[in-house]
């Protein structure tokens, strides 16, 4: 799954994490005070410090990519190494645009508050200028999102191609493994499809958290106290973390059986499909009693799965609905005491939602993660079967009794 596309996957991931911390350290202690040494800001009129941040980040990614490409002969290194770096960088850039919009929220809504308090206190030029600023940022964000989505689609298809080529090259060895055709065609396709959405959202969640957590930390200075807990240092960060941990824990507990049920679902579907295929070739197979028994196994597993998703969705949707009002509850004493302006409140709500959603990645993506875990288990079993473990194929997994 990973070695077919990435050169030394574990070493690649570890080196990327270490390099990220090194670059962040150099930025904080050496380069943060610089202002656009490349001169791009002077030519464009943009904020020098913000432009320098983009330049520095691009340089760090470039050094990492060149170092890996110079020492790797892996067939897919250019796509896996350079492509991964480009996706992460552009995702980070999208988050930076989101930060700019968050700053715009405060300025714009303070302007609205000022305009509504006194007639003609805000000029038309200022008002429409704020809207023009938003449209500029939004246009850049839209173009970036379209380009990133297009590239990511090609990236994950190359990943699927790498897996497909690897398994097909072993076809004389794997053709006798039960479910080999489904693993190569269906599971590699599903793996690529899920990684496109799930992987991108994970990177976005991490980048959003890194960008907005310091903002929320600073905005917490406006909050003197919160309900139930009173005065708490960095109250907004405290509430976001506490609420997200609560939700993640609850859903992990109520949804722990789902990966196994999804995995077993493939077993019973594969057994039913296999009997139908054999029935096309032999009159002695796919007899109605046999098919009825196999389909009954399919029905029982689906009904069991539906029941487990029933109480899981009750917990999930209840948690998400209550989460809508959590920041308003936390801001209650501050709003009642008129401790913030309308613009600051909007900035706080926006930043809180970004941080909360990042912490709630598992909550929002749990059903997709369950599907990915099931696919991973099937492909891992397939690879063990290729290695010679005759009991590794999904159809031979020992059935465990389940209730519900």
DRENVEXLO-952538 format. One record per residue (C-alpha): residue in one letter; x, y, z. Coordinates in steps of 0.001 Angstrom, whole numbers, plus 500000, padded with zeros to 6 digits. Layout:
<atoms>
AXYZ
...
</atoms>
This chain:
<atoms>
X500000500000500000
X502716502484500924
X506022501017499749
X504707500823496194
X504371504635496070
X506614506165498743
X510373505609499064
X510982504194502561
X507578505321503928
X508475505306507636
X511769507106507114
X510045509585504802
X507355510400507371
X509792510673510291
X512178512873508324
X509291515133507269
X508195515617510883
X511733516284512103
X512395518727509262
X509126520542510026
X510166521085513655
X513616522248512585
X512139524784510158
X509645526038512738
X512470526432515254
X514648528412512850
X511670530610511983
X510840531398515599
X514389532081516766
X516235533355513693
X514171534374510654
X510846535635511983
X511981539272512117
X513226539340508518
X511181541219505918
X511104539813502405
X514818539510501503
X513816538334498017
X512087541641497239
X508728540252496123
X506781542436498564
X508404545614497272
X507433544715493719
X503825543855494586
X503040546158497506
X502027543236499762
X502802542888503474
X506583542164503663
X506392539923506735
X503543537831505346
X505322537477501991
X508540536456503739
X506619533754505622
X505432532335502296
X508946532542500835
X510565530892503843
X508003528060503870
X508458527433500134
X512250527311500576
X511930524770503417
X509687522527501340
X511997522857498340
X515087521827500334
X513279518772501723
X512058517658498286
X515450518123496611
X517191516182499389
X514876513198498959
X514851513212495171
X518647513392495034
X519067510150497014
X515995508149495962
X515685506037492826
X512071505075493535
X509937505043490400
X507209507190491973
X509466509471494044
X508678512618492065
X504955512168492537
X505043510898496114
X507713513242497521
X507216516403495472
X503467515837495212
X503070515382498963
X505092518533499614
X503023520532497136
X499727519346498638
X500850520154502183
X502220523564501162
X499115524602499240
X496885523364502060
X498903525498504476
X498510528453502096
X494735527922502054
X494725528020505847
X496699531276505761
X494003532727503515
X491448531562506074
X493425533423508742
X493249536573506625
X489475536181506340
X489283535703510111
X491109539026510570
X488728540602508050
X485723539449510110
X486833541588513037
X487435544729510970
X484288544396508884
X481839543710511716
X483333546479513854
X482742548756510868
X479115547597510694
X478669548203514412
X480080551697514056
X477886552430511019
X474700551282512754
X475362553373515851
X475639556713514064
X474471557709510547
X477240558454508038
X479974557545510519
X481363555123507907
X481913556263504340
X480709554263501338
X484333553930500206
X485312552281503496
X482307549957503496
X482644548753499905
X486427548679500267
X486006546077503015
X483813543985500713
X486386544309497921
X489085543052500303
X487008539987501104
X486334539270497427
X490058539482496646
X490961536984499364
X488013534739498482
X488960534725494790
X492529533651495578
X491173530993497951
X488752529694495312
X491417529426492615
X493818527730495032
X491159525247496168
X490303524280492581
X493961523787491623
X494710521789494794
X491667519545494299
X492649518887490655
X496242518042491564
X495209515883494532
X492971513799492275
X495911513065489987
X498173512432492979
X495937509759494523
X495313508123491140
X499087507769490729
X499087506169494173
X496393503758493026
X498405503100489861
X501471502266491941
X499510499769494049
X497823498302490977
X501134497854489139
X502694496223492188
X499884493700492665
X499516492998488923
X503245492294488653
X502641489480491151
X499547488166489352
X500874484630488687
X501421484380492442
X498222486063493638
X495670484777491124
X494908481774493319
X494238483910496420
X490552484220497231
X489273487702496352
X492449488743494519
X490579490485491698
X488467492462494157
X491484493519496200
X493343494765493112
X490440496502491381
X487911497527494010
X489965498045497167
X492777499995495526
X490128502235493931
X488335502734497262
X491636503300499082
X492595506047496631
X489141507639496782
X489079507771500575
X492670508972500875
X491824511850498531
X489205513195500917
X490336511890504285
X494033512633503816
X493351516134502561
X491021516899505457
X493584515570507960
X496304517849506592
X493856520754506614
X492861520018510220
X496489519986511372
X497358523166509481
X494216524917510732
X495013523954514291
X498566525269514023
X497331528550512530
X494244529263514630
X495244527933518049
X497621530901518660
X494868533261517447
X492346531733519847
X494978531864522568
X495339535613522049
X491581536232521800
X491096534484525141
X492375537678526798
X488904539158526186
X487233536407528232
X487259537088531970
X485297533978532948
X483255531111531566
X480159529411532970
X480659526553535487
X484444527061535663
X484767530776536432
X488056532484535616
X490222530137533540
X493491531141531829
X493162530903528031
X489501530001528504
X488593529613524813
X491411527132524175
X490428525254527337
X486779524967526224
X487684523897522666
X490057521169523844
X487739519909526616
X484678519741524340
X486585518039521528
X488119515424523840
X484670514722525264
X483152514207521808
X486020512123520449
X485959509854523505
X482196509357523362
X482153508498519663
X485181506219519950
X483354504262522658
X480048503954520805
X481691503243517436
X484460500816518360
X482671497821516797
X482069499420513398
X485477498634511748
X485094494932512535
X481536494868511221
X482545496635508012
X485391494151507596
X483079491176508141
X480633492711505692
X483201492190502955
X483597488561504048
X479941487668503677
X479600489687500457
X482695487975499031
X481371484518499933
X478025485247498267
X479663486723495162
X482079483797494880
X479245481252494914
X477407483168492189
X480543483260490024
X481108479529490511
X477476478943489615
X478090480500486203
X480629477769485491
X479069474743487179
X475502473534487612
X476440471975490926
X477152475386492491
X474929478322493383
X471950476126494281
X469011478092495772
X469411476667499334
X473095477577499359
X472479481042497977
X469673481593500478
X471988480715503356
X474783482940502069
X472438485863501438
X470960485386504894
X474481485948506278
X474648489153504221
X471291490298505582
X472179489561509207
X475458491439508988
X473864494481507324
X471102494607509951
X473719494353512686
X475657497172511010
X472531499326510709
X471775498855514403
X475284499876515431
X475163502950513175
X471787503831514714
X473105504539518204
X476403505840516820
X474564508463514744
X472381509409517716
X475522510191519710
X477290511872516780
X474521514190515654
X473532515067519231
X477118516050519972
X477452518155516810
X474158519965517400
X475013520852520986
X478440521974519778
X476822524801517788
X475949526684520975
X479060525811523020
X481030528960522031
X477968531124522777
X477723529517526218
X481418530181526830
X481021533801525702
X477827534314527730
X479273536263530695
X481466538367528390
X478583539253526043
X476266540097528960
X478950542345530430
X479520543991526988
X483156542952527179
X483743542689523431
X482714544463520260
X480617542762517596
X483673542377515361
X485759540755518087
X482880538387518888
X482665537318515233
X486432536790515097
X486286534711518287
X483403532573516993
X485151531991513670
X488494531115515281
X486789528899517884
X484925526970515185
X488149526448513220
X490029525140516259
X487073523049517429
X486609521472513985
X490310520630513832
X490149518911517213
X486983517140516061
X488598515583513004
X487909512077514296
X484322512993515148
X483563514446511725
X485392511736509795
X484667508657511891
X482434506833509403
X484973507398506615
X487810506322508906
X485893503137509652
X485641502417505928
X489352503122505436
X490277500857508349
X488217498080506779
X489955498523503415
X493357498640505088
X492626495395506930
X491591493707503696
X494661494869501771
X496927493970504700
X495401490489504746
X495891490282500984
X499563491209501304
X500055488644504054
X498485486052501757
X500938487073499034
X503732486524501554
X502520482954502090
X500100483150505007
X497291480937503717
X494955481993506536
X495328485705505832
X492802486061503024
X489636487859504068
X487403484891503287
X489352482710505765
X489190485095508728
X487933483288511811
X484435484547512522
X483884486067515913
X480423486065517388
X478832489486517590
X475701490711519273
X473415493633518509
</atoms>
